[in-house]
Amino acid sequence: MPYQLDAARIDWGSDNVPVSSDYGDVYYSRDHGLEETRYVFLSHNHLEARWRGLTDPVFRIAETGFGTGLNFLACWQLWKSCMQAESQARTLQFISVEKHPLSREDLTRALANWPELESEAQALIDQYPPLLRGHHRLRFASGVHTVILDLIFEDAETGLRSALSTTHQTLHRLAPGVDAWFLDGFAPGSNPGMWNDRLFDLVAAHSRPGTTFATFTAAGFVKRALKARGFRIDKVAGYGRKRDMLRGEMLDEQSERALADKPDTAAWHIIGHSQARPRHVAVIGGGLAGAHTARALADRGIRVTVFEGEADIAAAASGNPQGILFTKLSHRDGQLNRFALSSFHHALRTYRAMKPLPGEFCGVFQLLGVEHWAQLQIAFSQQSDWCQFLTREQARERVGAEVGSDGVWYPQSGWLKPAEVCRQRLNHPLITIKTSHLVSEVKREASEWQLNAANQTFHADAVVVATGQAAAHFAFAKFLPLRSIRGQLSYLPADAISPPLKAVVCDEGYVAPVVDGKTILGASYEVDSKDLSLRDSEHADNLQRLQGTLPDAFKTIAPEQIIGGRAALRCASPDYLPLVGPLPAQEETLERFALLAKNAKTLIHATPANLPGLYVNVAHGSRGLTSTPLCAELLASQICGEILPLPHDLVRALSPSRFLIRDLIRGKLALPH
């Protein structure tokens, strides 16, 4: 199954030290695991000295083997101590791969051994992701500073490869590198499958001159492998009963090695050039995409101005009075399915942290066909903490009404007020909101961007366009294949359903518990329509769709009981994935990658022709509540020089350049002369 993994199996000895049943090795020293961590990884990577004089805004650590999270927590604690006197916002990014993650229960028990890490441990436990394969981004505030934990639940080789911006043999080095390595995991004798040449190739690929490493092992083949890849090696005294360990520093980058069985032959999706971290970013659009993007940047210490053409933020599709937070599961692998699942769980973590919650996590029940229900029940059998497969009878107890079929229950999900989400996300001292400022022009002047709005001129180091369909009004974005999808909501009186629903129910349409004195039904779906008038026919369709979903509740409700509604336009792409990332210069992109028109597998060493400092975050369709938080994190990481929160194939799948390249390969575009 594409999403399942084997969780760690733990033996707990009389001393309460966790031991892996699969590898026969302890997770940390029986003498004093925390002091071992501080000695081996913190001290021998010289972290305190490097952080006391840190000038770069981001410091990146990568680890093989997350285990109990002890290394991360000790690192975080030291970071907080070193950053106390630092007023400029800094980000600690910690990337860790783990093939067999601990369950939440085992993690909690293991970390209870370290009361001095209690506050950090509890924050980790609260955000700890479900045991699903793939990337999971967790963010922790630390004063003006940020700590990012990117947990990658994969084997070390697969995980580190996916964290590269590209597997292109030369262009992968254009991405940010790791500053320090924690080469952990079980000992080579216990875990020989991890310690191999492919792993060391990936360690080298992520490293740059000055990158350090530390590891508890002193095995000769580890020493020789790292030395052959450009590292200076020091053998030093180990911790406790361990005689020796290794530490070192990369002095020079070595000859290129294959990073995948089928490496990228072109890297049109990466940033492609070194860029200074912007001090001021203009975000055009005050809906969900713009609000989440602005907040992600402001949390990193960047000043943001949000331009909204209407008199208030969230005036378009993000202004619907109620939105549903859910995902559509699939038993198949695939980029759309993996992105949907990753963004759903990231959204849950994001919204759970909002105080007060602008909605209710009352649970969502989604009806399924018989065959689909059976397929998903097998595929997600290990995931009962966040999705449960219920019969009609079981669902009735959760929902408070008879449902039309069996389905899946999302106990942690529910509904939110999108406009209030936007207001909360934009409530930050580094964010300035300018409503009634319709941006009419964006142009590059010297090394900055100039924006014209409300008969005024504004300047910014970078610009993010998050205006949905309106992005195509700008000349540089006209080539984007954006589609307009009309959706109409219908309102019923609060007492139309009795007894009232206890949870959200969705199938082809949806209905949620009462909000602001009305029951809201949604939503119609009409492609390429720009009409915002309310239609009686769509009110009737919304009702009809729910008659099979909640047969008893909607048996006697007639269209005449509709008391109002709202129509809005959603922006989508032809492949239903958002467009997120740097915006390419159209003609120059076609010139640099013209050879792909003859052979899509041609090896091309050209860097992308991106417009410097210009980005888009659009086309979220009807899932904006779910997809925009993770897309905002992706964009902020691209802008701020972080390792990205998604595997490189998904970054590529979201790239605004993808349609240009696809049409080029398919011979649909005339090449510039």
C-alpha positions as CSV (number, residue, x, y, z in Angstrom):
1,M,0.0,0.0,0.0
2,P,1.5,3.4,-1.0
3,Y,0.8,5.2,2.3
4,Q,1.4,2.6,4.9
5,L,4.7,2.0,6.8
6,D,5.9,-0.3,9.5
7,A,6.0,1.6,12.8
8,A,8.8,0.9,15.3
9,R,8.4,-2.1,17.5
10,I,9.7,-1.2,21.0
11,D,10.9,-3.4,23.9
12,W,10.8,-1.6,27.2
13,G,13.4,-2.9,29.6
14,S,13.2,-2.5,33.4
15,D,15.2,0.7,33.1
16,N,12.5,2.1,30.7
17,V,15.0,2.6,27.9
18,P,13.5,1.9,24.5
19,V,15.1,-0.9,22.5
20,S,14.2,-1.6,18.8
21,S,12.8,-5.1,18.4
22,D,13.7,-5.1,14.8
23,Y,17.4,-3.9,15.1
24,G,18.2,-5.1,18.6
25,D,19.7,-1.8,19.5
26,V,18.9,1.0,22.0
27,Y,17.6,4.3,20.9
28,Y,20.0,6.2,23.2
29,S,22.7,5.4,25.8
30,R,21.6,3.6,28.9
31,D,24.1,5.8,30.8
32,H,22.6,9.1,29.9
33,G,21.1,9.5,26.5
34,L,20.7,13.3,26.6
35,E,24.3,13.9,27.6
36,E,25.3,11.5,24.8
37,T,23.3,13.6,22.3
38,R,24.9,16.8,23.5
39,Y,28.4,15.4,23.3
40,V,28.2,13.6,20.0
41,F,26.0,15.8,17.9
42,L,25.8,19.3,19.4
43,S,29.3,19.6,20.6
44,H,31.1,18.0,17.7
45,N,29.2,20.1,15.2
46,H,30.2,23.2,17.2
47,L,26.6,24.3,17.3
48,E,26.8,26.7,20.2
49,A,29.8,28.6,18.8
50,R,28.3,28.8,15.4
51,W,24.9,30.0,16.6
52,R,26.3,32.6,19.0
53,G,27.8,34.3,15.9
54,L,25.1,33.4,13.4
55,T,24.6,35.9,10.6
56,D,22.7,33.8,8.1
57,P,18.9,33.9,8.6
58,V,18.6,30.0,8.3
59,F,20.6,27.2,9.8
60,R,19.8,23.7,8.4
61,I,20.5,20.4,10.2
62,A,19.8,17.0,8.6
63,E,19.6,13.8,10.5
64,T,19.4,10.1,9.6
65,G,17.1,8.4,12.1
66,F,14.6,10.5,14.1
67,G,14.0,7.8,16.7
68,T,12.6,9.3,19.9
69,G,13.3,12.9,18.7
70,L,15.8,13.3,21.5
71,N,18.5,14.8,19.2
72,F,16.0,17.3,17.8
73,L,14.7,18.4,21.3
74,A,18.2,18.9,22.7
75,C,19.1,20.9,19.6
76,W,16.0,23.0,19.9
77,Q,16.7,23.7,23.6
78,L,20.3,24.8,22.8
79,W,19.0,27.0,19.9
80,K,16.6,28.8,22.3
81,S,19.4,29.5,24.7
82,C,21.7,30.8,21.9
83,M,19.0,33.0,20.3
84,Q,17.7,34.7,23.5
85,A,19.7,37.9,22.9
86,E,19.2,37.9,19.1
87,S,16.6,40.4,17.9
88,Q,16.8,39.5,14.2
89,A,14.5,36.6,13.2
90,R,16.4,33.4,12.6
91,T,15.1,30.0,11.5
92,L,16.4,26.6,12.6
93,Q,15.4,24.0,10.1
94,F,15.8,20.4,11.2
95,I,15.2,17.6,8.6
96,S,15.0,14.1,9.8
97,V,14.3,10.8,8.0
98,E,12.9,7.8,9.8
99,K,11.9,4.5,8.3
100,H,10.1,3.1,11.4
101,P,8.6,6.0,13.4
102,L,7.5,5.6,16.9
103,S,3.8,5.6,17.7
104,R,2.6,8.7,19.6
105,E,2.2,6.5,22.7
106,D,5.8,5.2,22.5
107,L,7.2,8.6,21.7
108,T,5.4,10.1,24.8
109,R,6.8,7.3,27.0
110,A,10.3,7.6,25.7
111,L,10.4,11.4,26.2
112,A,9.0,11.2,29.7
113,N,12.6,10.2,30.7
114,W,13.8,13.7,30.1
115,P,11.9,16.2,32.4
116,E,14.3,19.0,31.5
117,L,12.9,18.8,27.9
118,E,9.3,18.7,29.0
119,S,8.1,21.9,27.2
120,E,9.7,21.1,23.9
121,A,8.7,17.4,24.2
122,Q,5.0,18.3,24.7
123,A,5.1,20.7,21.8
124,L,6.4,17.9,19.6
125,I,3.9,15.4,20.9
126,D,1.0,17.8,20.2
127,Q,2.0,18.2,16.6
128,Y,3.4,14.7,15.9
129,P,2.0,13.6,12.6
130,P,0.1,10.4,11.7
131,L,2.3,7.5,10.6
132,L,2.0,8.1,6.9
133,R,4.8,7.8,4.4
134,G,6.2,11.1,3.1
135,H,7.0,14.6,4.3
136,H,5.5,16.2,7.3
137,R,6.3,19.8,8.2
138,L,6.0,21.0,11.8
139,R,6.6,24.6,12.9
140,F,7.3,25.9,16.4
141,A,7.5,29.5,17.4
142,S,10.4,30.5,19.6
143,G,10.0,34.3,20.3
144,V,10.8,36.1,17.1
145,H,12.5,32.9,15.9
146,T,11.2,29.9,14.1
147,V,12.0,26.2,14.5
148,I,11.0,24.0,11.5
149,L,11.0,20.2,11.9
150,D,10.6,18.4,8.5
151,L,9.9,14.7,9.4
152,I,10.3,12.4,6.4
153,F,8.9,9.0,7.1
154,E,10.9,7.0,4.5
155,D,14.1,4.9,4.5
156,A,17.1,7.2,4.7
157,E,18.0,6.9,1.0
158,T,14.5,7.6,-0.3
159,G,13.9,10.4,2.1
160,L,17.1,12.3,1.5
161,R,16.7,11.9,-2.3
162,S,13.2,13.3,-2.1
163,A,14.5,16.3,-0.1
164,L,16.8,17.4,-3.0
165,S,15.4,20.2,-5.1
166,T,16.2,18.0,-8.1
167,T,18.2,14.9,-8.9
168,H,19.8,16.6,-11.9
169,Q,23.5,15.7,-11.8
170,T,24.8,19.3,-11.5
171,L,21.8,21.6,-10.8
172,H,20.9,20.1,-7.5
173,R,23.8,22.2,-6.0
174,L,21.9,25.4,-6.7
175,A,19.6,24.6,-3.8
176,P,20.4,25.5,-0.2
177,G,22.7,23.0,1.5
178,V,22.7,21.4,4.9
179,D,24.9,23.1,7.5
180,A,25.4,20.2,9.9
181,W,24.7,16.5,9.8
182,F,23.6,14.2,12.6
183,L,24.5,10.8,11.2
184,D,22.5,8.7,13.6
185,G,20.4,5.7,13.2
186,F,21.2,2.3,14.6
187,A,24.8,1.1,14.4
188,P,26.1,-0.2,11.0
189,G,26.3,-3.7,12.4
190,S,22.6,-3.6,13.4
191,N,21.4,-1.6,10.4
192,P,23.6,-2.3,7.4
193,G,20.9,-1.5,4.9
194,M,21.1,2.3,5.8
195,W,24.9,2.7,5.8
196,N,25.8,2.4,2.1
197,D,27.4,4.3,-0.7
198,R,24.0,5.6,-2.0
199,L,23.4,7.2,1.4
200,F,26.9,8.8,1.4
201,D,26.3,10.1,-2.1
202,L,23.2,11.9,-0.9
203,V,24.9,13.3,2.2
204,A,27.5,14.8,-0.1
205,A,24.9,16.1,-2.5
206,H,23.1,18.0,0.3
207,S,26.4,19.3,1.6
208,R,28.5,22.4,0.7
209,P,32.0,23.5,1.7
210,G,31.9,24.2,5.4
211,T,29.1,21.6,6.2
212,T,30.0,19.6,9.3
213,F,29.0,16.1,10.4
214,A,29.2,14.1,13.6
215,T,28.4,10.4,14.2
216,F,28.7,8.0,17.1
217,T,30.3,5.3,14.9
218,A,34.0,5.1,14.0
219,A,33.5,2.3,11.5
220,G,36.4,2.3,8.9
221,F,34.1,2.1,5.8
222,V,32.1,5.2,7.1
223,K,35.3,7.1,7.5
224,R,36.6,6.1,4.0
225,A,33.3,6.8,2.3
226,L,32.9,10.3,3.7
227,K,36.6,11.1,3.0
228,A,36.2,10.0,-0.6
229,R,33.3,12.5,-0.9
230,G,35.3,15.6,0.2
231,F,35.0,15.5,4.0
232,R,38.0,16.0,6.3
233,I,37.7,13.3,9.0
234,D,38.6,13.5,12.6
235,K,38.5,10.5,14.9
236,V,37.8,11.6,18.5
237,A,36.9,10.1,21.8
238,G,33.4,8.7,22.0
239,Y,30.9,9.1,24.7
240,G,30.9,7.0,27.8
241,R,32.0,3.4,27.1
242,K,32.4,4.1,23.4
243,R,36.1,4.5,22.6
244,D,35.9,6.5,19.3
245,M,33.5,8.5,17.1
246,L,33.8,10.5,13.9
247,R,33.4,14.2,13.1
248,G,34.4,16.2,10.1
249,E,33.8,19.0,7.6
250,M,33.3,19.2,3.9
251,L,36.3,20.9,2.3
252,D,35.5,20.7,-1.4
253,E,32.7,19.3,-3.5
254,Q,33.7,16.1,-5.4
255,S,32.9,14.8,-8.8
256,E,29.2,14.2,-9.5
257,R,27.6,10.9,-8.8
258,A,24.3,9.5,-9.9
259,L,21.6,10.5,-7.4
260,A,18.8,8.4,-8.7
261,D,18.2,5.5,-11.1
262,K,16.4,7.9,-13.4
263,P,17.7,11.4,-12.5
264,D,16.1,14.6,-13.7
265,T,17.4,15.5,-17.2
266,A,16.1,19.1,-16.9
267,A,15.4,21.2,-13.8
268,W,13.0,23.8,-15.0
269,H,11.1,23.8,-11.7
270,I,13.8,25.0,-9.3
271,I,14.6,28.6,-8.2
272,G,17.7,28.4,-10.3
273,H,19.7,31.4,-9.1
274,S,21.1,32.7,-5.8
275,Q,19.0,35.4,-4.3
276,A,19.2,37.6,-1.3
277,R,16.5,37.1,1.3
278,P,13.9,39.8,0.7
279,R,13.2,42.4,3.5
280,H,9.8,43.4,2.1
281,V,7.4,41.3,0.1
282,A,4.2,42.5,-1.6
283,V,1.4,39.9,-1.6
284,I,-1.4,40.7,-4.1
285,G,-4.7,39.2,-2.9
286,G,-6.3,39.1,0.5
287,G,-7.9,35.7,0.3
288,L,-6.8,32.4,1.8
289,A,-3.8,32.0,-0.5
290,G,-2.6,35.5,0.2
291,A,-3.3,35.5,3.9
292,H,-1.4,32.2,4.5
293,T,1.5,33.3,2.4
294,A,1.8,36.7,4.2
295,R,1.8,35.0,7.6
296,A,4.4,32.4,6.6
297,L,6.7,35.2,5.5
298,A,6.0,37.4,8.5
299,D,6.7,34.5,10.9
300,R,10.1,34.4,9.3
301,G,10.7,38.1,10.1
302,I,9.9,39.5,6.7
303,R,7.8,42.6,6.3
304,V,4.8,42.1,4.1
305,T,2.3,44.4,2.5
306,V,-1.0,42.8,1.4
307,F,-2.9,44.5,-1.5
308,E,-6.6,43.8,-1.8
309,G,-8.6,45.4,-4.5
310,E,-11.9,45.1,-2.6
311,A,-13.0,47.1,0.4
312,D,-12.4,44.2,2.7
313,I,-10.2,41.1,2.7
314,A,-11.6,37.7,1.7
315,A,-14.1,39.3,-0.6
316,A,-14.2,36.6,-3.3
317,A,-14.4,32.8,-2.9
318,S,-12.6,33.1,0.5
319,G,-15.6,35.1,1.7
320,N,-18.0,32.2,1.9
321,P,-19.5,32.1,5.4
322,Q,-18.5,28.5,6.0
323,G,-15.9,26.2,4.5
324,I,-15.3,22.5,5.0
325,L,-11.9,21.0,5.9
326,F,-11.6,17.6,4.3
327,T,-9.8,15.5,1.7
328,K,-10.7,12.8,-0.8
329,L,-8.8,9.6,-0.1
330,S,-7.6,7.3,-2.8
331,H,-6.1,3.8,-2.4
332,R,-3.8,4.6,-5.4
333,D,-0.5,6.4,-5.3
334,G,-0.2,9.6,-7.4
335,Q,0.9,13.2,-7.2
336,L,-2.6,14.6,-6.8
337,N,-3.5,12.1,-4.1
338,R,-0.2,12.5,-2.2
339,F,-0.5,16.3,-2.3
340,A,-4.1,16.2,-1.1
341,L,-3.2,14.0,1.9
342,S,-0.1,16.1,2.8
343,S,-1.9,19.4,2.6
344,F,-4.9,18.0,4.6
345,H,-2.7,17.0,7.6
346,H,-0.7,20.2,7.4
347,A,-3.9,22.2,7.4
348,L,-5.2,20.4,10.5
349,R,-2.0,21.2,12.3
350,T,-2.2,24.9,11.2
351,Y,-5.8,25.4,12.2
352,R,-5.5,23.6,15.5
353,A,-2.9,26.2,16.6
354,M,-5.3,29.1,15.9
355,K,-6.8,30.7,19.0
356,P,-9.7,31.1,19.0
357,L,-10.6,28.6,16.4
358,P,-12.7,30.3,13.7
359,G,-15.1,27.3,13.4
360,E,-15.6,23.9,14.9
361,F,-13.8,20.6,14.6
362,C,-17.0,18.6,14.9
363,G,-16.0,15.9,12.6
364,V,-16.7,15.2,8.9
365,F,-18.5,12.2,7.5
366,Q,-17.9,11.5,3.8
367,L,-20.2,8.9,2.0
368,L,-18.5,6.3,-0.2
369,G,-19.6,3.6,-2.6
370,V,-19.3,0.0,-1.5
371,E,-16.2,-0.9,-3.6
372,H,-14.4,2.4,-2.8
373,W,-15.2,2.0,0.9
374,A,-13.6,-1.5,0.9
375,Q,-10.5,-0.4,-1.0
376,L,-9.9,2.6,1.3
377,Q,-10.5,0.5,4.4
378,I,-7.6,-1.7,3.4
379,A,-5.3,1.1,2.3
380,F,-5.8,3.1,5.5
381,S,-6.3,0.3,8.0
382,Q,-3.5,1.7,10.2
383,Q,-4.8,5.2,10.4
384,S,-7.8,5.0,12.8
385,D,-6.5,8.0,14.8
386,W,-7.6,10.4,11.9
387,C,-9.8,8.4,9.6
388,Q,-12.3,5.7,10.6
389,F,-14.5,3.6,8.3
390,L,-18.1,3.6,9.5
391,T,-21.3,1.8,8.5
392,R,-24.5,3.7,8.1
393,E,-25.6,2.8,11.5
394,Q,-22.3,3.9,13.2
395,A,-22.3,7.1,11.2
396,R,-25.8,8.0,12.4
397,E,-24.6,8.2,15.9
398,R,-21.8,10.6,15.0
399,V,-23.8,12.8,12.6
400,G,-27.2,12.8,14.3
401,A,-29.1,11.8,11.2
402,E,-29.7,8.9,8.9
403,V,-27.0,8.8,6.1
404,G,-27.3,7.3,2.6
405,S,-24.4,4.9,2.8
406,D,-21.3,3.7,4.6
407,G,-18.3,6.1,4.6
408,V,-15.2,7.6,6.2
409,W,-15.2,9.6,9.4
410,Y,-12.6,12.4,9.9
411,P,-12.8,13.0,13.7
412,Q,-10.3,15.8,13.8
413,S,-11.8,17.8,11.0
414,G,-14.8,20.1,10.6
415,W,-15.8,23.5,9.3
416,L,-14.2,27.0,9.4
417,K,-15.1,30.6,8.6
418,P,-12.7,31.4,5.7
419,A,-12.8,35.2,6.1
420,E,-12.1,34.9,9.9
421,V,-9.2,32.6,9.1
422,C,-7.8,35.3,6.8
423,R,-8.2,38.0,9.4
424,Q,-6.4,35.9,12.1
425,R,-3.5,35.0,9.7
426,L,-3.1,38.6,8.7
427,N,-3.0,39.8,12.3
428,H,0.8,40.2,12.7
429,P,2.9,43.2,13.4
430,L,5.0,42.7,10.2
431,I,1.9,42.6,8.0
432,T,0.3,45.8,6.5
433,I,-3.1,45.5,4.8
434,K,-4.1,47.9,2.1
435,T,-7.7,47.3,1.1
436,S,-9.3,49.1,-1.9
437,H,-5.9,49.0,-3.5
438,L,-6.4,47.2,-6.8
439,V,-2.9,46.6,-8.3
440,S,-3.0,47.7,-11.9
441,E,0.6,47.2,-12.8
442,V,3.7,45.3,-11.6
443,K,7.0,45.9,-13.3
444,R,10.7,45.4,-12.5
445,E,12.7,48.5,-11.8
446,A,16.5,47.9,-11.2
447,S,16.7,45.4,-8.4
448,E,13.1,45.7,-7.0
449,W,9.5,45.5,-8.1
450,Q,7.2,48.5,-8.6
451,L,3.5,48.2,-8.0
452,N,0.9,50.8,-9.0
453,A,-2.3,50.7,-7.0
454,A,-4.9,53.4,-6.0
455,N,-3.0,56.1,-7.9
456,Q,0.1,55.4,-5.8
457,T,3.4,53.6,-6.4
458,F,4.8,51.0,-4.0
459,H,8.1,49.1,-4.0
460,A,9.0,45.6,-2.8
461,D,11.9,43.2,-3.0
462,A,9.6,40.4,-4.1
463,V,6.0,39.9,-5.2
464,V,3.6,37.1,-4.7
465,V,0.5,37.0,-6.9
466,A,-2.4,35.3,-5.0
467,T,-5.4,36.7,-6.8
468,G,-6.9,33.5,-8.3
469,Q,-8.3,34.0,-11.8
470,A,-7.3,37.7,-11.8
471,A,-3.7,36.7,-11.9
472,A,-4.1,36.5,-15.7
473,H,-4.7,40.2,-15.8
474,F,-0.9,40.7,-15.5
475,A,1.0,40.4,-18.7
476,F,3.6,38.1,-17.1
477,A,1.0,35.6,-16.1
478,K,-1.3,35.5,-19.1
479,F,0.1,32.1,-20.3
480,L,-1.1,30.4,-17.1
481,P,-4.1,28.1,-18.0
482,L,-6.4,29.3,-15.2
483,R,-10.0,28.1,-15.2
484,S,-13.0,29.8,-13.5
485,I,-15.4,27.5,-11.6
486,R,-18.7,28.9,-10.4
487,G,-20.0,27.6,-7.1
488,Q,-23.3,28.6,-5.4
489,L,-24.2,28.0,-1.8
490,S,-27.8,27.7,-0.6
491,Y,-29.0,28.8,2.8
492,L,-31.8,27.2,4.9
493,P,-33.2,28.4,8.2
494,A,-31.4,27.2,11.3
495,D,-34.3,24.9,12.2
496,A,-34.7,23.3,8.8
497,I,-33.0,20.1,10.0
498,S,-34.3,18.7,13.2
499,P,-32.7,17.5,15.3
500,P,-29.7,19.6,14.2
501,L,-26.7,18.0,12.7
502,K,-23.7,17.2,15.0
503,A,-21.1,17.0,12.2
504,V,-20.5,17.9,8.5
505,V,-21.8,15.4,6.0
506,C,-20.5,15.5,2.4
507,D,-20.9,13.5,-0.8
508,E,-21.5,15.2,-4.1
509,G,-22.7,18.2,-2.0
510,Y,-22.3,19.0,1.7
511,V,-24.2,20.3,4.6
512,A,-22.8,21.4,7.9
513,P,-24.0,22.3,11.4
514,V,-25.7,25.7,11.8
515,V,-23.5,28.8,11.5
516,D,-24.6,32.4,12.0
517,G,-28.3,31.4,12.2
518,K,-28.5,29.4,9.0
519,T,-27.8,26.0,7.6
520,I,-25.5,26.1,4.5
521,L,-25.6,23.7,1.6
522,G,-22.9,23.5,-1.0
523,A,-22.1,23.8,-3.7
524,S,-22.7,23.9,-7.4
525,Y,-19.9,23.4,-9.9
526,E,-19.9,25.1,-13.3
527,V,-16.6,25.4,-15.3
528,D,-15.7,28.5,-17.2
529,S,-18.6,30.6,-15.8
530,K,-18.1,34.1,-14.5
531,D,-21.8,34.8,-13.6
532,L,-22.3,35.7,-9.9
533,S,-26.1,36.0,-9.9
534,L,-28.1,33.5,-7.7
535,R,-30.0,30.9,-9.7
536,D,-33.1,29.0,-8.5
537,S,-32.0,26.0,-10.5
538,E,-28.8,25.7,-8.6
539,H,-30.6,26.0,-5.3
540,A,-32.8,23.1,-6.4
541,D,-29.7,21.1,-7.5
542,N,-28.0,21.6,-4.1
543,L,-31.1,20.3,-2.4
544,Q,-31.4,17.3,-4.7
545,R,-27.8,16.2,-4.2
546,L,-28.4,16.0,-0.5
547,Q,-31.6,14.0,-0.7
548,G,-29.6,10.8,-1.1
549,T,-26.9,11.9,1.3
550,L,-29.3,12.6,4.3
551,P,-32.5,10.9,3.1
552,D,-34.6,11.5,6.2
553,A,-33.4,15.1,6.9
554,F,-34.0,16.3,3.3
555,K,-37.1,14.2,2.5
556,T,-39.5,17.1,3.2
557,I,-37.3,20.2,2.5
558,A,-38.5,22.1,-0.6
559,P,-36.7,24.7,-2.7
560,E,-39.2,27.3,-1.4
561,Q,-37.5,27.0,2.0
562,I,-34.3,28.5,0.7
563,I,-33.7,31.9,2.3
564,G,-30.7,33.0,0.4
565,G,-27.3,32.0,-0.9
566,R,-23.9,33.2,-2.3
567,A,-22.2,32.6,-5.6
568,A,-18.4,32.9,-6.0
569,L,-15.8,32.0,-8.5
570,R,-13.0,29.5,-7.7
571,C,-9.8,29.3,-9.7
572,A,-8.5,26.0,-10.8
573,S,-5.9,24.5,-13.2
574,P,-6.5,21.8,-15.8
575,D,-4.8,19.1,-13.7
576,Y,-6.5,20.2,-10.5
577,L,-3.2,21.0,-8.7
578,P,-2.4,24.5,-7.5
579,L,0.2,26.7,-9.2
580,V,2.8,27.6,-6.6
581,G,6.3,28.8,-7.1
582,P,8.5,31.1,-9.1
583,L,7.0,32.5,-12.3
584,P,9.0,31.8,-15.5
585,A,9.7,34.3,-18.2
586,Q,7.8,32.6,-21.0
587,E,9.9,33.2,-24.1
588,E,13.3,32.7,-22.4
589,T,12.0,29.5,-20.8
590,L,11.1,28.1,-24.2
591,E,14.5,29.1,-25.6
592,R,16.4,27.4,-22.8
593,F,14.4,24.2,-22.9
594,A,13.7,24.1,-26.7
595,L,15.5,20.7,-27.1
596,L,12.7,19.1,-25.1
597,A,10.5,19.6,-28.1
598,K,12.6,17.0,-30.0
599,N,13.3,14.6,-27.1
600,A,11.7,15.0,-23.7
601,K,14.7,13.1,-22.1
602,T,17.4,15.4,-23.4
603,L,20.0,16.3,-20.8
604,I,19.8,20.1,-20.3
605,H,22.2,22.0,-18.0
606,A,20.4,25.4,-18.4
607,T,19.0,27.0,-15.2
608,P,15.3,28.1,-15.2
609,A,14.5,31.5,-16.7
610,N,12.5,32.7,-13.7
611,L,11.5,36.3,-13.2
612,P,13.6,37.3,-10.2
613,G,11.5,37.7,-7.1
614,L,8.1,37.0,-8.7
615,Y,5.9,34.2,-7.5
616,V,2.4,32.9,-7.8
617,N,0.1,31.0,-5.4
618,V,-3.2,30.4,-7.2
619,A,-5.6,27.7,-8.6
620,H,-6.7,26.0,-5.3
621,G,-10.2,25.2,-6.7
622,S,-12.7,24.2,-4.1
623,R,-10.1,23.0,-1.6
624,G,-8.5,26.3,-0.7
625,L,-9.0,25.8,3.1
626,T,-7.0,22.6,2.8
627,S,-4.3,23.4,0.3
628,T,-3.3,27.0,1.0
629,P,-1.4,26.5,4.3
630,L,1.1,24.0,2.9
631,C,1.4,25.9,-0.4
632,A,2.2,29.0,1.7
633,E,5.0,27.1,3.5
634,L,6.4,25.9,0.2
635,L,6.5,29.4,-1.2
636,A,8.0,30.8,2.0
637,S,10.7,28.2,1.9
638,Q,11.5,28.9,-1.7
639,I,11.8,32.6,-1.0
640,C,13.8,32.3,2.2
641,G,16.3,29.7,1.1
642,E,15.1,26.7,3.1
643,I,15.0,23.0,2.1
644,L,11.4,22.5,0.8
645,P,8.6,20.9,2.7
646,L,7.5,18.6,-0.1
647,P,9.4,16.0,-2.2
648,H,10.9,17.3,-5.4
649,D,8.5,15.5,-7.6
650,L,5.5,17.3,-6.0
651,V,7.3,20.6,-6.1
652,R,7.7,20.0,-9.8
653,A,4.1,19.0,-10.1
654,L,3.0,22.3,-8.6
655,S,5.4,24.5,-10.6
656,P,3.9,27.3,-12.6
657,S,6.3,26.3,-15.4
658,R,4.8,22.9,-15.9
659,F,2.2,23.8,-18.5
660,L,4.7,25.6,-20.6
661,I,7.0,22.6,-20.5
662,R,4.2,20.1,-21.2
663,D,3.0,22.1,-24.2
664,L,6.6,22.4,-25.5
665,I,7.1,18.7,-25.3
666,R,3.8,18.0,-27.0
667,G,4.6,20.3,-29.8
668,K,1.7,22.8,-29.0
669,L,3.9,25.9,-28.9
670,A,5.7,27.8,-31.6
671,L,9.4,28.2,-30.5
672,P,10.8,31.8,-30.4
673,H,13.2,32.6,-33.2
